[in-house]
Amino acid sequence: MSRPIVAVVGRPNVGKSTLFNRLAGERISIVQDTPGVTRDRIYADVEWLDRKFTLIDTGGMEIGSEEVIQKQIVQQAQIAIETADVILFVTDVKTGVTEDDVKVANLLRRTKKPVVLAVNKVDSVKRDTLAIYEFYELGIGDPLPVSAGQALGLGDMLDQIIANFPEKDIYEEEDDAIKVAIIGKPNVGKSSLINKILGEDRLIVSNIAGTTRDAVDTPIEIDGQKYIFIDTAGMRRKSKIKEEIERFSIIRAVAAVERCDVAILLIDANEGVTDQDTKIAGIAHERGKAAIIAVNKWDSVEKDEKTMNKYLKDISMELKYMEYAPKVFISAMTGQRINRMLELIQTVYQNHALRISTGVLNEVLIEATAMQQPPADKGRQLRLYYMTQVSVKPPTFVIFVNERGLFHFSYRRYIENQLREAFGFVGTPIHFIVREKGEKD
């Protein structure tokens, strides 16, 4: 089931980023083995009262501004608004209602989406009561006094946000349909790829707009297997404002990846792996989705016997955290290797849901530790007692050890490689939960 999406919007300097960082907590600054993804992050996972959701930050909106960068910011915010289930509209009690607040409120009212109005920088509700009431004139609902800086009023605000979430099963699709998100930077051929698949097979059932999502869901059945392709294309305008263009792609990718079973990262063969590709790929990796890396426009590349190996080497270097993802070189224009890509979708989907019995797992664990002794530190040696699988999508394993701090990243990677060698797990990340012996769930 996908997580609801909440977009944080408002004019400049009202404290959106402070509020975003406060709600995101330490997650926003975690640096994992996902290069490029955690820099300048505009999305984060948040949990409140057992409801998990994705928070998307946006730039300060000045509607009507003729500045190029402001036009881009407004467009980027509008995509976030269209993508969101709930909109968090942030204002500033210190300045009161401004003309820009009114313009943003008018835009939000037209969306017909739930809006939570947060009046930020309220240090004292008693002192600021009259100033808070002023925000009723926006006609957007009851203003909620908060202070992002002092963490005041955030509980009431979060209560209001999750009260507007859709029912938990609203995004559930047909159980037997594989949901595939085509992700990648603009103009890489995402729509062309889906159109080619549909054009070749002529088995399209219907075109339906994705529920509360700025993407198009296309159901199709091929050789008895049902798919739902999620197209994240849309923003194709060229711009010199690189950072804002990246935001368009990332906002769409977050929404699509939340709903998919399999993510296909489409890379332009003429450009190779770019920094933006690594950011978009990291979204699928962090969320534990099955993944395929497809190099598109392969027909337009001049090739010799070394060309493909060079591309594979470059991909491995730039996307080393996704070594598990199979690579396929395709052409959405000619249909080259499209059938191979469809086969890979089924393979990685099955591996994503693969479950291994505890007995077999521990046989692999015993053999792995015998082949390579666990590391030691200051006379203390790591001991791995037991391993069991606790969930799928992605495959997640609990390993019981004597001391968690001794289970270093390099040995964890070794154990992962042994699991992959034994069971495959092509196309899916593997997650580990490390517990000390006797530790409760």
GIJO-V677971 format. One line per field, one symbol per residue. ss: DSSP state (a for helix, b for strand, c for the rest). phi: phi as a letter, one per 20 degrees, with the letter a starting at -180 (. if undefined). A space follows every 50 residues. Layout:
ss = ???
phi = ???
This chain:
ss = cccbbbbbbccccccaaaaaaaaaaaaaacccccccccccccbbbbbbcc bbbbbbbccccccccccaaaaaaaaaaaaaaaaccbbbbbbbccccccaa aaaaaaaaaaaccbbbbbbbccccccccaaaaaaaaaaccccbbbcbccc cbcaaaaaaaaaacccccccccccccbbbbbbbccccccaaaaaaaaaaa accbbbbbbccccccbbbbbbbccbbbbbbbccccccccccaaaaaaaaa aaaaaaaaaccbbbbbbbccccccaaaaaaaaaaaacccbbbbbbbcaaa ccccccaaaaaaaaaaaacaaacccbbbbccccccccaaaaaaaaaaaaa aacccccaaaaaaaaaaaaaaccccbbccbbccbbbbbbbbcccbbbbbb bccaaaccaaaaaaaaaaaaaaaccccccbbbbbbbccccc
phi = .fefddeecqffmdnffffgffffmfgfdfddecgnfeelfdcbeccblm debdddecffecfnfefgffffffffffffffffecddedccffemfdff gffffffffffmdfcdedeemeebfffegffffgffffmdoffdfbcffd ldmfffffgffffeffgfdfefegfeeeedeedqfgmeofffffffffff elcfeadcffflcebdedfbcclndeccededfqfcffbeegfffffgff gffgfffgeeecddeedfffdmfdgfffffffffffemefbcddeemffe efccfdfffffffffffecffdgfffdbdccffenglfffffffgfffff ffdfcdffffgffffffffffcfgfcblnedfcdeacbedaclegccdde cebgfeefgffffffffffffecnlfncfcddddcegnfff
